[in-house]
Amino acid sequence: MKNLTVDVLYIQPYDRPWDDLLTIKQRSGMYMSRAMFEVGYLVPLVYSMSFIDLNVSLRENFEKTTEEIVVSAIQKQTPKLVFVSFPSYAQGAQVHKIVKAVNDISPNSKIILGGAVISLIKDAPMKWGWPITGCYNGFGNEIPEIVRDCLSGNYSQISGMYWTCTGGKKSTGQLRLIDQYTPENLYTAHHRFSFQDYINRIRGCGLEPMGAIEMTRGCKNDCSFCAINKNRLGCFVRNSRTVVDEAYFLASYGIKYLHIIDPTMGIVKKETSDLLNYFADFHQTFPHVAIEVLTRSPLVTKIFAKSLQLAGVVRCGIGMETLESDDLLKINKKISADSVRRAVVNLAECGIEAKLFHILFPKRISEKTIKFFLDISKENIPFIVQSSFLRKLPDLYSQHPFLEQDQTVYGKNDSVEQLMEWMLANLPFKSMDIEGADEKLKEKVDDCLKKGIELKKMFLVANEKKFLGLNLGEYKFTHVPNRSMHTCLRGGELNEQ
């Protein structure tokens, strides 16, 4: 069979830093890549285009590696230009595998790296010696120019573009979100891509597709730890009608879970009000579709919570970080326990679960934070914890080790206090990291706090470089540094979570 030459290929990495078989088999749902659809939509119609989503391909081909899937696709399609998404720094080793596989099998293919990470590290992969044509840091509007230059070989100054051959970059220009598009054209790359076939593939390998619809890119806040603060990215808002039309389109394909991406929903008041009014009508048409949003605790009034309920929102993320005020000041934050409590109570009264974003600071265990989780748990207020480690932004000129930026593993730069607090926040309560909650551990934590016993007393520390554990009779949680996963030990049987 003769190979098919494709002008442009887009590759979406697997959304975990590693592509181990255990992790791939355990997942049940899959967010569809927004970047994949936007790039496809923006590539000019005169060019042929195809896509690889490794989240699907690895699930369909358990026996194959990332490199084998990429090599097979490149051999069949011999693309002239390959866009590779670089969504998170922790995925760097995987992205490098993809880039190297493309270059090894098709050295004449041009490779462009883009995605959220490039807004942070800019042209660093070029300095690392990766065999790429350039790095792109923009909102997509320059993609037609990038494709034109790559396929013609005449490299010009393009906003947000770093070319390996010149090392140059023009000013960022006027950033803006694409808007006023029709969802059908977005999700089919102007009918060059079968969205229905893609959905069928996702469901065919046992996954439930989930939609991510972007209302806002960037943020109006300037929290120092965050990659999307206003000083780094700005804040841009998409038309509310466009967003809700996209929701109708996805729901018509049977998508049952939508995540509306807006880091501080409610801060842009008129646009948020319009959006929620539109979604109230949407919810009447598709009552089975669950919606997740993200906001800040001071914005969650009773009226706002009711608007979320009418819009079909079932989960609302809230950044609480920690309830230690001096730690919050270090990252330009000021959040009170009362503000967070009011927010989760207002949401609970409307049947909405709060997802509490919790940051682990290096120097101590925050008893205030653990006590807060205990208190709202006793009141049967629905919430789920999502913890992350406070870590420095990556060194732009160092590509190793990428996993130090992964928030689901314990890197060598996480303190014992951080690990202890992670256990106390994620094991006794509903957590994004651990299935279920341990009631016995919750009772033990409550007992310690009532008796004024320091929470550190609950832990076994046998040489901090080798072992850290919780031992509560039948339950033991252990952390062994230098392993990519935490481990649970129940009744003498070791299980990787």
For each residue, the residues with C-beta under 8 A, 3 or more apart:
1:
2:
3: 75 76 77 78
4: 76 77 78
5: 77 78 79 80
6: 9 48 49 50 77 78 79 80
7: 47 48 49 79 80 81 147 151
8: 43 47 48 49 50 79 80 81 82 83 147
9: 6 49 50 51 52 73 74 77 79 81 82 83
10: 36 39 40 49 50 51 52 82 83 85
11: 51 52 54 70 82 83 84 85 98 102
12: 33 35 36 51 52 53 54 55 85
13: 54 66 84 85 86 87 91 94 95 98
14: 19 24 54 55 58 66 91 94
15: 30 31 55 87 91
16: 19 23 91 408
17: 88 90 91 93 94 402 403 406 408 409
18: 23 93 94 484
19: 14 16 23 24 54 58 65 66 94
20: 23 24
21: 24 25 62
22: 25 26 496
23: 16 18 19 20 26 27
24: 14 19 20 21 27 58 59 62
25: 21 22 62
26: 22 23
27: 23 24 30 59 207
28: 206 207 208
29: 207 208 209 210 257
30: 15 27 55 56 202 207 208 209 210
31: 15 210 211 212 259
32: 36 37 53 198 202 209 210 211 212
33: 12 36 37 53 55 85 212
34: 37 38 212 213 214 261
35: 12 38 39 85 87 114 115
36: 10 12 32 33 39 40 51 53 85
37: 32 33 34 40 41 186 187 189
38: 34 35 41 42 140 178 186
39: 10 35 36 42 43 83 114 140 143
40: 10 36 37 43 49 51 188 189 190 192 193
41: 37 38 178 181 185 186 189 190
42: 38 39 140 141 143 144 178
43: 8 39 40 47 49 143 144 147 189
44: 47 144 147 148
45: 190 192
46:
47: 7 8 43 44 147 151
48: 6 7 8 192
49: 6 7 8 9 10 40 43 189 192 193
50: 6 8 9 10 73 77 79 193
51: 9 10 11 12 36 40 189 193
52: 9 10 11 12 57 69 70 73
53: 12 32 33 36 56 57 198
54: 11 12 13 14 19 57 58 66 69
55: 12 14 15 30 33 58 59 207
56: 30 53 59 60 198 201 202 205 207
57: 52 53 54 60 61 64 69
58: 14 19 24 54 55 61 62 64 66 69
59: 24 27 55 56 62 205 206 207
60: 56 57 201 204 205
61: 57 58 64 68 69
62: 21 24 25 58 59
63:
64: 57 58 61 68 69 72
65: 19 68 69
66: 13 14 19 54 58 69 70 94 97 98 101
67: 70 71 97 98 100 101
68: 61 64 65 71 72
69: 52 54 57 58 61 64 65 66 72 73
70: 11 52 66 67 73 74 97 98 101 102 105
71: 67 68 74 75 101 104 105
72: 64 68 69 75 76
73: 9 50 52 69 70 76 77
74: 9 70 71 77 78 79 82 101 102 105 106 109
75: 3 71 72 78 105
76: 3 4 72 73
77: 3 4 5 6 9 50 73 74
78: 3 4 5 6 74 75 106 109
79: 5 6 7 8 9 50 74 82 106 109
80: 5 6 7 8 108 109 110 150 151
81: 7 8 9 109 110 111 112 147 150 151
82: 8 9 10 11 74 79 102 109 110 111 112
83: 8 9 10 11 39 112 114
84: 11 13 95 98 99 102 111 112 113 114
85: 10 11 12 13 33 35 36 114 115
86: 13 91 92 95 113 114 115 116 117 118 125
87: 13 15 35 91 115 116 117
88: 17 91 116 117 405 406
89: 92 117 120 121 394 402 405
90: 17 402 403 405 406 407
91: 13 14 15 16 17 86 87 88 94 95 117 402
92: 86 89 95 96 117 399 402
93: 17 18 96 97 402 403
94: 13 14 17 18 19 66 91 97 98
95: 13 84 86 91 92 98 99 113
96: 92 93 99 100 130 399
97: 66 67 70 93 94 100 101
98: 11 13 66 67 70 84 94 95 101 102
99: 84 95 96 102 103 111 113 125 130 131 132
100: 67 96 97 103 104 130 131
101: 66 67 70 71 74 97 98 104 105
102: 11 70 74 82 84 98 99 105 106 109 111
103: 99 100 106 107 109 111 131
104: 71 100 101 107
105: 70 71 74 75 101 102
106: 74 78 79 102 103 109
107: 103 104 131
108: 80
109: 74 78 79 80 81 82 102 103 106
110: 80 81 82 133 150 151
111: 81 82 84 99 102 103 131 132 133
112: 81 82 83 84 132 133 134 135 136 146 150
113: 84 86 95 99 118 125 130 132 134 135 136
114: 35 39 83 84 85 86 118 135 136 137 138
115: 35 85 86 87 118
116: 86 87 88 119 120 227
117: 86 87 88 89 91 92 120 121
118: 86 113 114 115 121 122 135 136 137
119: 116 122 137 227 232 233
120: 89 116 117 227 232 393 394
121: 89 117 118 124 125 394 396
122: 118 119 135 137 162 169 396
123: 126 127 135 162 167 169
124: 121 127 128 135 396 397 399
125: 86 99 113 121 128 130 132 135 399
126: 123 129 130 132 134 135 162 164 167
127: 123 124 396 397
128: 124 125 399
129: 126
130: 96 99 100 113 125 126
131: 99 100 103 107 111
132: 99 111 112 113 125 126 135 164
133: 110 111 112 150 163 164 165
134: 112 113 126 146 161 162 163 164
135: 112 113 114 118 122 123 124 125 126 132 161 162
136: 112 113 114 118 142 143 146 160 161 162
137: 114 118 119 122 160 161 162 172
138: 114 141 142 159 160 161 172 173 175
139: 175 176 177 178 217 236
140: 38 39 42 143 178
141: 42 138 176 178
142: 136 138 145 146 158 159 160 161 173
143: 39 42 43 136 140 146 147
144: 42 43 44 147 148
145: 142 148 149 156 158
146: 112 134 136 142 143 149 150 158 161
147: 7 8 43 44 47 81 143 144 150 151
148: 44 144 145 151 152
149: 145 146 152 153 154 155 156 158
150: 80 81 110 112 133 146 147 153
151: 7 47 80 81 110 147 148
152: 148 149
153: 149 150
154: 149
155: 149 163 165 166
156: 145 149
157: 161 168 169 170
158: 142 145 146 149 161 170
159: 138 142 170 171 172 173
160: 136 137 138 142 169 170 172 173
161: 134 135 136 137 138 142 146 157 158 169 170
162: 122 123 126 134 135 136 137 167 168 169
163: 133 134 155 166 167 168
164: 126 132 133 134 167
165: 133 155
166: 155 163
167: 123 126 162 163 164
168: 157 162 163
169: 122 123 157 160 161 162
170: 157 158 159 160 161 173
171: 159
172: 137 138 159 160 175
173: 138 142 159 160 170
174:
175: 138 139 172 234 236
176: 139 141 179 236
177: 139 214 217 236 237 238
178: 38 41 42 139 140 141 181
179: 176 238 239 242
180: 239 242
181: 41 178 185 186 242
182: 185 186 245
183: 186 187 245 246 248 249 250
184: 187 188 249
185: 41 181 182 188 189 190 191
186: 37 38 41 181 182 183 246
187: 37 183 184 193 195 249
188: 40 184 185 191 192 193 194 195
189: 37 40 41 43 49 51 185 192 193
190: 40 41 45 185
191: 185 188
192: 40 45 48 49 188 189
193: 40 49 50 51 187 188 189 198
194: 188 197 198
195: 187 188 198 199 253
196: 199 200 253
197: 194 200 201
198: 32 53 56 193 194 195 201 202
199: 195 196 202 203 209 253 254 255
200: 196 197 203 204
201: 56 60 197 198 204 205
202: 30 32 56 198 199 205 207 208 209
203: 199 200 206 207 208 209
204: 60 200 201
205: 56 59 60 201 202
206: 28 59 203
207: 27 28 29 30 55 56 59 202 203
208: 28 29 30 202 203 256 257
209: 29 30 32 199 202 203 255
210: 29 30 31 32 255 256 257 258 259
211: 31 32 246 247 250 255 257 258 259
212: 31 32 33 34 258 259 261
213: 34 243 246 247 250 258 259 260 261
214: 34 177 217 238 243 261 262
215: 237 238 240 243 260 261 262 265 271 275
216: 219 235 236 237 238 261 262 263 264 265 268
217: 139 177 214 228 233 235 236 238 261
218: 228 230 233 234 235 236 263
219: 216 226 228 229 230 233 235 263 264
220: 230 235 264 267 268
221: 226 229 230 263 264 296
222: 229 230 231 332
223: 226 229 331 332 333
224: 229 330 331 332
225: 331 359 390
226: 219 221 223 229
227: 116 119 120 232 233 393
228: 217 218 219 232 233 263
229: 219 221 222 223 224 226 232 233
230: 218 219 220 221 222 233 234 235
231: 222
232: 119 120 227 228 229
233: 119 217 218 219 227 228 229 230
234: 175 218 230
235: 216 217 218 219 220 230
236: 139 175 176 177 216 217 218
237: 177 215 216 268 271
238: 177 179 214 215 216 217 242 243
239: 179 180 242 243
240: 215 243 244 271 274 275 278
241: 244 245 274 278
242: 179 180 181 238 239 245 246
243: 213 214 215 238 239 240 246 247 260 275 278
244: 240 241 247 248 275 278 279 282
245: 182 183 241 242 248 249
246: 183 186 211 213 242 243 249 250
247: 211 213 243 244 250 251 258 279 282 289
248: 183 244 245 251 252 282 285 286
249: 183 184 187 245 246 252 253
250: 183 211 213 246 247 253 255 258
251: 247 248 254 255 258 282 285 286 289
252: 248 249
253: 195 196 199 249 250
254: 199 251
255: 199 209 210 211 250 251 258 289
256: 208 210 288 289 290
257: 29 208 210 211 289 290 291 292
258: 210 211 212 213 247 250 251 255 289 290 291 292
259: 31 210 211 212 213 291 292 293
260: 213 215 243 265 275 291 292 293
261: 34 212 213 214 215 216 217 294
262: 214 215 216 265 272 293 294 295
263: 216 218 219 221 228 294
264: 216 219 220 221 267 294 295 296 299
265: 215 216 260 262 272 293 294 295 299
266: 269 272 295 296 299 300 304
267: 220 264 272 295 296 299
268: 216 220 237 271 272
269: 266 272 273
270: 273 274
271: 215 237 240 268 274 275
272: 262 265 266 267 268 269 275 276
273: 269 270 276 277 307
274: 240 241 270 271 277 278
275: 215 240 243 244 260 271 272 278 279 311
276: 272 273 279 280 307 308 310 311
277: 273 274 280 281
278: 240 241 243 244 274 275 281 282
279: 244 247 275 276 282 283 291 311 312
280: 276 277 283 284 307 310 311 312
281: 277 278 284 285
282: 244 247 248 251 278 279 285 286 289 311 312
283: 279 280 286 287 289 291 310 311 312
284: 280 281 287
285: 248 251 281 282
286: 248 251 282 283 289 312
287: 283 284 312
288: 256
289: 247 251 255 256 257 258 282 283 286 312
290: 256 257 258 312 314 315
291: 257 258 259 260 279 283 311 312 313 314
292: 257 258 259 260 313 314 315 316 317 355
293: 259 260 262 265 308 313 315 316 317
294: 261 262 263 264 265 316 317 318 319
295: 262 264 265 266 267 299 300 304 316 317 318
296: 221 264 266 267 299 300 318 319
297: 300 318 319 320 335 339 340 342 343
298: 339 343
299: 264 265 266 267 295 296 304
300: 266 295 296 297 304 305 316 318 342 343 346 347
301: 304 305 346
302: 305 306 346 349
303: 306 307
304: 266 295 299 300 301 307 308 346
305: 300 301 302 308 309 316 346 347 349 350 352
306: 302 303 309 310 350
307: 273 276 280 303 304 310 311
308: 276 293 304 305 311 313 316 347 350 352
309: 305 306 313 350 351 352
310: 276 280 283 306 307
311: 275 276 279 280 282 283 291 307 308
312: 279 280 282 283 286 287 289 290 291
313: 291 292 293 308 309 316 352
314: 290 291 292 351 352 353
315: 290 292 293 352 353 354 355 384
316: 292 293 294 295 300 305 308 313 347 352 353 354 355
317: 292 293 294 295 354 355 356 357 386
318: 294 295 296 297 300 340 343 344 354 355 356 357
319: 294 296 297 335 357
320: 297 323 335 340 356 357 358 369
321: 327 328 331 333 335 357 358 359
322: 327 328 358 359 361 366 368 369
323: 320 335 337 340 366 368 369 372
324: 327 328 361 364 366 368 369
325: 328 329 334
326: 329 330
327: 321 322 324 330 331 361 366
328: 321 322 324 325 331 333 334 335
329: 325 326 332 333 334
330: 224 326 327
331: 223 224 225 321 327 328 359 390
332: 222 223 224 329
333: 223 321 328 329
334: 325 328 329
335: 297 319 320 321 323 328 339 340
336: 339 340
337: 323 340 341 368 372
338: 341 342
339: 297 298 335 336 342 343
340: 297 318 320 323 335 336 337 343 344 356 372
341: 337 338 344 345 372 376
342: 297 300 338 339 345 346
343: 297 298 300 318 339 340 346 347 354
344: 318 340 341 347 348 354 356 376 381 383
345: 341 342 348 349 381
346: 300 301 302 304 305 342 343 349 350
347: 300 305 308 316 343 344 350 352 353 354
348: 344 345 351 352 354 381 382
349: 302 305 345 346
350: 305 306 308 309 346 347
351: 309 314 348
352: 305 308 309 313 314 315 316 347 348 382
353: 314 315 316 347 382 383 384
354: 315 316 317 318 343 344 347 348 381 382 383 384
355: 292 315 316 317 318 383 384 386 432
356: 317 318 320 340 344 373 383 384 385 386
357: 317 318 319 320 321 386 388
358: 320 321 322 369 385 386 387 388 425
359: 225 321 322 331 387 388 389 390
360: 387 388 389 390 414 418 421 422 425
361: 322 324 327 364 366 390 417 418
362: 390 414 415 417 418
363: 415 417
364: 324 361 417
365: 370 417 420 421 424 455 456
366: 322 323 324 327 361 369 370 421
367: 370 371 449 455
368: 322 323 324 337 371 372
369: 320 322 323 324 358 366 372 373 421 425
370: 365 366 367 373 374 421 424 425 445 449 455
371: 367 368 374 375 449
372: 323 337 340 341 368 369 375 376
373: 356 369 370 376 377 383 385 425 428 429
374: 370 371 377 378 428 442 445 446 449
375: 371 372 378 379
376: 341 344 372 373 379 381 383
377: 373 374 380 381 383 428 429 442
378: 374 375
379: 375 376
380: 377
381: 344 345 348 354 376 377
382: 348 352 353 354
383: 344 353 354 355 356 373 376 377 429 430
384: 315 353 354 355 356 429 430 431 432
385: 356 358 373 425 426 429 430 431 432
386: 317 355 356 357 358 431 432 433
387: 358 359 360 407 422 425 426 431 432 433
388: 357 358 359 360 407
389: 359 360 407 411 414 418 422
390: 225 331 359 360 361 362 418
391: 404 405 411 413 414
392:
393: 120 227
394: 89 120 121 398 402 404 405
395: 398
396: 121 122 124 127
397: 124 127
398: 394 395
399: 92 96 124 125 128 402
400:
401: 404 411
402: 17 89 90 91 92 93 394 399 405 406
403: 17 90 93 406 409 411 484
404: 391 394 401 411 412 413
405: 88 89 90 391 394 402 411
406: 17 88 90 402 403 409 411
407: 90 387 388 389
408: 16 17 433
409: 17 403 406 484 485 486
410: 414 419 479 481 483 486
411: 389 391 401 403 404 405 406 414
412: 404 481 482
413: 391 404
414: 360 362 389 391 410 411 418 419
415: 362 363 418 419
416: 419 420 461 464 468
417: 361 362 363 364 365 420 421
418: 360 361 362 389 390 414 415 421 422
419: 410 414 415 416 422 423 468 479
420: 365 416 417 423 424 455 456 459 468
421: 360 365 366 369 370 417 418 424 425
422: 360 387 389 418 419 425 426
423: 419 420 426 427 459 470 477 479
424: 365 370 420 421 427 428 445 455 458
425: 358 360 369 370 373 385 387 421 422 428 429 431
426: 385 387 422 423 429 431 433 434
427: 423 424 431 434 437 438 441 470 477
428: 373 374 377 424 425 437 438 439 441 442 445
429: 373 377 383 384 385 425 426 437 442
430: 383 384 385 436 437
431: 384 385 386 387 425 426 427 434 437
432: 355 384 385 386 387
433: 386 387 408 426 497
434: 426 427 431 437 497
435: 497
436: 430
437: 427 428 429 430 431 434 442
438: 427 428 441 442 475
439: 428 442 443
440: 443 444 472 473 474 475
441: 427 428 438 444 445 470 472 475
442: 374 377 428 429 437 438 439 445 446
443: 439 440 446 447
444: 440 441 447 448 458 472
445: 370 374 424 428 441 442 448 449 455 458
446: 374 442 443 449 450
447: 443 444 450 451 453
448: 444 445 451 453 454 455 457 458
449: 367 370 371 374 445 446 452 453 455
450: 446 447
451: 447 448
452: 449
453: 447 448 449 457 458
454: 448 457
455: 365 367 370 420 424 445 448 449 458
456: 365 420 459
457: 448 453 454
458: 424 444 445 448 453 455 470 472
459: 420 423 456 468 469 470
460: 467 468 469 470 471
461: 416 464 467 468
462: 466 467 469
463: 466 467
464: 416 461 468
465: 481
466: 462 463 480 481
467: 460 461 462 463 478 479 480
468: 416 419 420 459 460 461 464 478 479
469: 459 460 462 476 477 478 479
470: 423 427 441 458 459 460 475 476 477 478
471: 460 475 476
472: 440 441 444 458 475 476
473: 440
474: 440 490 491
475: 438 440 441 470 471 472 490
476: 469 470 471 472 488 489 490
477: 423 427 469 470 486 487 488 489
478: 467 468 469 470 486 487 488 489
479: 410 419 423 467 468 469 486 487
480: 466 467 483 487
481: 410 412 465 466
482: 412
483: 410 480 486 487
484: 18 403 409
485: 409 496 497
486: 409 410 477 478 479 483 497
487: 477 478 479 480 483 494 495 496 497
488: 476 477 478 494 495 497
489: 476 477 478 492 493 494 495
490: 474 475 476 493 495
491: 474
492: 489
493: 489 490
494: 487 488 489
495: 487 488 489 490
496: 22 485 487
497: 433 434 435 485 486 487 488
